[in-house]
Amino acid sequence: MRSNSSKPEDTLAAIDKLIEEKKPTGAALQEAVFMKSSILFQTDKAKAKEMLIEAQKLAPKSETGKRIDDILERFFKDE
């Protein structure tokens, strides 16, 4: 059983490893990048924004791509 006490850096590294191994594209890659953004939001808002923009470009018409517009407006409108 996994513990929920892993560090954000460990989770980010695990996502990067998964991306490297599985080589997802489109919406699947978007979900991985979106998850990275969610993790980074707690510690590095600027990097989180970069990840959101990157994720949106991967599949702008997906449900997540559409949600990213709202997230950027809501949390990053003053940047």
N, CA, C and O of each residue as an XYZ file, in Angstrom:
316
protein
N       0.842     -1.178      0.000
C       0.000      0.000      0.000
C       0.885      1.239      0.000
O       1.909      1.278      0.682
N       0.494      2.234     -0.755
C       1.279      3.461     -0.822
C       0.853      4.442      0.252
O      -0.313      4.504      0.640
N       1.809      5.194      0.713
C       1.540      6.229      1.699
C       1.226      7.534      0.980
O       1.770      7.797     -0.093
N       0.383      8.326      1.543
C       0.062      9.630      0.975
C       1.025     10.704      1.446
O       0.769     11.892      1.243
N       2.118     10.313      2.065
C       3.055     11.276      2.621
C       4.231     11.568      1.697
O       5.236     12.120      2.147
N       4.132     11.215      0.424
C       5.246     11.487     -0.488
C       5.376     12.984     -0.722
O       4.406     13.737     -0.631
N       6.583     13.385     -1.019
C       6.877     14.790     -1.263
C       6.413     15.164     -2.671
O       6.389     14.316     -3.563
N       6.044     16.436     -2.872
C       5.633     16.861     -4.211
C       6.696     16.564     -5.277
O       6.367     16.198     -6.406
N       7.960     16.725     -4.911
C       9.040     16.473     -5.872
C       9.048     15.014     -6.314
O       9.316     14.707     -7.476
N       8.752     14.121     -5.374
C       8.703     12.694     -5.705
C       7.558     12.394     -6.660
O       7.704     11.606     -7.594
N       6.431     13.024     -6.420
C       5.268     12.822     -7.285
C       5.536     13.378     -8.677
O       5.200     12.744     -9.676
N       6.142     14.560     -8.744
C       6.487     15.149    -10.044
C       7.459     14.246    -10.798
O       7.310     14.039    -12.003
N       8.445     13.713    -10.100
C       9.411     12.813    -10.730
C       8.727     11.550    -11.238
O       9.062     11.046    -12.309
N       7.776     11.045    -10.476
C       7.044      9.849    -10.899
C       6.212     10.123    -12.156
O       6.120      9.277    -13.046
N       5.614     11.305    -12.219
C       4.845     11.678    -13.419
C       5.776     11.792    -14.615
O       5.462     11.301    -15.700
N       6.922     12.438    -14.423
C       7.898     12.565    -15.514
C       8.360     11.190    -15.999
O       8.497     10.966    -17.202
N       8.596     10.279    -15.067
C       9.021      8.930    -15.429
C       7.924      8.218    -16.215
O       8.208      7.535    -17.199
N       6.694      8.373    -15.792
C       5.568      7.774    -16.491
C       5.442      8.331    -17.908
O       5.203      7.580    -18.854
N       5.603      9.639    -18.053
C       5.550     10.267    -19.383
C       6.659      9.698    -20.264
O       6.434      9.372    -21.429
N       7.856      9.585    -19.695
C       8.994      9.060    -20.460
C       8.756      7.614    -20.895
O       9.059      7.242    -22.029
N       8.220      6.816    -20.000
C       8.007      5.397    -20.300
C       6.841      5.163    -21.268
O       6.966      4.386    -22.215
N       5.730      5.824    -21.034
C       4.514      5.563    -21.809
C       4.380      6.428    -23.053
O       3.655      6.077    -23.984
N       5.075      7.553    -23.068
C       5.052      8.484    -24.198
C       3.623      8.826    -24.661
O       3.286      8.655    -25.833
N       2.793      9.311    -23.725
C       1.432      9.665    -24.108
C       1.424     10.892    -25.021
O       2.387     11.658    -25.063
N       0.341     11.060    -25.736
C       0.182     12.225    -26.605
C      -1.212     12.806    -26.381
O      -2.044     12.207    -25.700
N      -1.452     13.968    -26.958
C      -2.770     14.581    -26.925
C      -3.341     14.719    -25.525
O      -2.669     15.183    -24.603
N      -4.610     14.301    -25.383
C      -5.326     14.473    -24.123
C      -4.684     13.693    -22.975
O      -4.721     14.150    -21.832
N      -4.100     12.536    -23.252
C      -3.455     11.754    -22.189
C      -2.238     12.502    -21.630
O      -2.043     12.563    -20.416
N      -1.434     13.060    -22.517
C      -0.290     13.855    -22.069
C      -0.783     15.116    -21.366
O      -0.197     15.550    -20.374
N      -1.845     15.691    -21.875
C      -2.423     16.876    -21.255
C      -2.784     16.596    -19.792
O      -2.506     17.412    -18.913
N      -3.397     15.453    -19.540
C      -3.782     15.109    -18.168
C      -2.563     15.007    -17.252
O      -2.610     15.439    -16.100
N      -1.479     14.439    -17.763
C      -0.256     14.323    -16.958
C       0.334     15.698    -16.656
O       0.729     15.972    -15.523
N       0.390     16.551    -17.659
C       0.937     17.901    -17.469
C       0.012     18.708    -16.548
O       0.480     19.482    -15.713
N      -1.288     18.521    -16.708
C      -2.259     19.192    -15.848
C      -2.052     18.772    -14.388
O      -2.119     19.604    -13.483
N      -1.805     17.500    -14.169
C      -1.557     17.009    -12.812
C      -0.293     17.641    -12.235
O      -0.263     18.023    -11.066
N       0.738     17.749    -13.052
C       1.967     18.401    -12.591
C       1.675     19.841    -12.176
O       2.183     20.312    -11.159
N       0.864     20.531    -12.956
C       0.495     21.906    -12.630
C      -0.221     21.976    -11.296
O       0.039     22.867    -10.487
N      -1.118     21.042    -11.070
C      -1.866     21.019     -9.807
C      -0.932     20.855     -8.615
O      -1.132     21.476     -7.571
N       0.072     20.028     -8.771
C       1.037     19.809     -7.689
C       1.895     21.054     -7.481
O       2.144     21.462     -6.347
N       2.343     21.652     -8.579
C       3.204     22.830     -8.496
C       2.478     24.056     -7.950
O       3.109     24.946     -7.381
N       1.176     24.109     -8.117
C       0.398     25.266     -7.684
C       0.639     25.590     -6.209
O       0.590     26.757     -5.819
N       0.895     24.585     -5.400
C       1.111     24.785     -3.970
C       2.443     25.463     -3.653
O       2.554     26.173     -2.654
N       3.449     25.251     -4.494
C       4.789     25.735     -4.162
C       5.391     26.691     -5.185
O       6.273     27.478     -4.842
N       4.938     26.639     -6.423
C       5.538     27.448     -7.491
C       4.454     27.841     -8.492
O       4.271     27.195     -9.523
N       3.743     28.914     -8.159
C       2.592     29.318     -8.965
C       2.988     29.682    -10.401
O       2.237     29.407    -11.338
N       4.149     30.290    -10.576
C       4.594     30.668    -11.919
C       4.810     29.427    -12.780
O       4.391     29.390    -13.937
N       5.454     28.428    -12.227
C       5.692     27.181    -12.961
C       4.366     26.460    -13.209
O       4.178     25.846    -14.259
N       3.452     26.533    -12.245
C       2.132     25.918    -12.417
C       1.416     26.547    -13.607
O       0.784     25.846    -14.399
N       1.513     27.848    -13.730
C       0.885     28.542    -14.863
C       1.502     28.085    -16.181
O       0.785     27.839    -17.151
N       2.821     27.971    -16.219
C       3.505     27.485    -17.429
C       2.992     26.101    -17.821
O       2.730     25.834    -18.994
N       2.852     25.233    -16.834
C       2.368     23.869    -17.083
C       0.929     23.879    -17.597
O       0.576     23.094    -18.478
N       0.097     24.772    -17.045
C      -1.286     24.883    -17.517
C      -1.341     25.307    -18.979
O      -2.101     24.749    -19.770
N      -0.537     26.289    -19.325
C      -0.514     26.765    -20.712
C      -0.015     25.668    -21.641
O      -0.557     25.474    -22.729
N       1.015     24.955    -21.212
C       1.529     23.831    -22.001
C       0.449     22.756    -22.171
O       0.242     22.237    -23.268
N      -0.223     22.436    -21.082
C      -1.280     21.412    -21.129
C      -2.405     21.833    -22.065
O      -2.929     21.015    -22.822
N      -2.768     23.084    -22.013
C      -3.865     23.561    -22.855
C      -3.530     23.426    -24.338
O      -4.398     23.083    -25.141
N      -2.303     23.687    -24.696
C      -1.886     23.591    -26.095
C      -1.941     22.158    -26.620
O      -2.101     21.944    -27.822
N      -1.812     21.187    -25.736
C      -1.793     19.784    -26.152
C      -3.142     19.300    -26.678
O      -3.193     18.487    -27.601
N      -4.220     19.789    -26.103
C      -5.571     19.370    -26.526
C      -6.563     20.460    -26.116
O      -7.340     20.271    -25.180
N      -6.540     21.590    -26.807
C      -7.348     22.739    -26.381
C      -8.858     22.502    -26.371
O      -9.582     23.186    -25.647
N      -9.335     21.559    -27.151
C     -10.778     21.330    -27.226
C     -11.276     20.231    -26.298
O     -12.473     19.952    -26.247
N     -10.354     19.604    -25.562
C     -10.758     18.568    -24.605
C     -11.459     19.234    -23.422
O     -11.415     20.454    -23.269
N     -12.101     18.425    -22.593
C     -12.752     18.967    -21.401
C     -11.734     19.662    -20.497
O     -12.003     20.740    -19.967
N     -10.579     19.048    -20.325
C      -9.544     19.657    -19.490
C      -9.032     20.937    -20.133
O      -8.804     21.930    -19.441
N      -8.849     20.925    -21.442
C      -8.411     22.125    -22.148
C      -9.360     23.284    -21.934
O      -8.927     24.424    -21.765
N     -10.639     23.002    -21.941
C     -11.651     24.040    -21.707
C     -11.620     24.514    -20.251
O     -11.794     25.702    -19.978
N     -11.399     23.588    -19.325
C     -11.317     23.960    -17.902
C     -10.119     24.846    -17.618
O     -10.166     25.702    -16.734
N      -9.048     24.642    -18.365
C      -7.829     25.425    -18.131
C      -8.085     26.907    -18.351
O      -7.537     27.734    -17.622
N      -8.902     27.268    -19.336
C      -9.249     28.684    -19.545
C      -9.809     29.286    -18.259
O      -9.400     30.369    -17.841
N     -10.738     28.580    -17.644
C     -11.348     29.065    -16.404
C     -10.339     29.151    -15.271
O     -10.353     30.104    -14.491
N      -9.473     28.170    -15.182
C      -8.456     28.153    -14.124
C      -7.502     29.332    -14.292
O      -7.176     30.019    -13.324
N      -7.057     29.563    -15.527
C      -6.153     30.685    -15.774
C      -6.828     32.012    -15.424
O      -6.202     32.885    -14.822
N      -8.071     32.163    -15.789
C      -8.803     33.385    -15.497
C      -9.003     33.559    -13.987
O      -8.856     34.659    -13.454
N      -9.329     32.493    -13.332
C      -9.660     32.564    -11.909
C      -8.440     32.753    -11.005
O      -8.488     33.532    -10.053
N      -7.358     32.049    -11.294
C      -6.223     32.047    -10.397
C      -5.017     32.865    -10.879
O      -4.112     33.154    -10.097
N      -5.007     33.232    -12.148
C      -3.826     33.910    -12.695
C      -4.162     35.200    -13.437
O      -3.321     35.709    -14.179
N      -5.353     35.737    -13.261
C      -5.764     36.893    -14.057
C      -4.926     38.136    -13.803
O      -4.828     38.996    -14.679
N      -4.324     38.251    -12.634
C      -3.537     39.431    -12.308
C      -2.062     39.291    -12.664
O      -1.258     40.165    -12.341
N      -1.712     38.215    -13.316
C      -0.290     37.978    -13.628
C       0.014     38.280    -15.059
O       1.158     38.135    -15.491
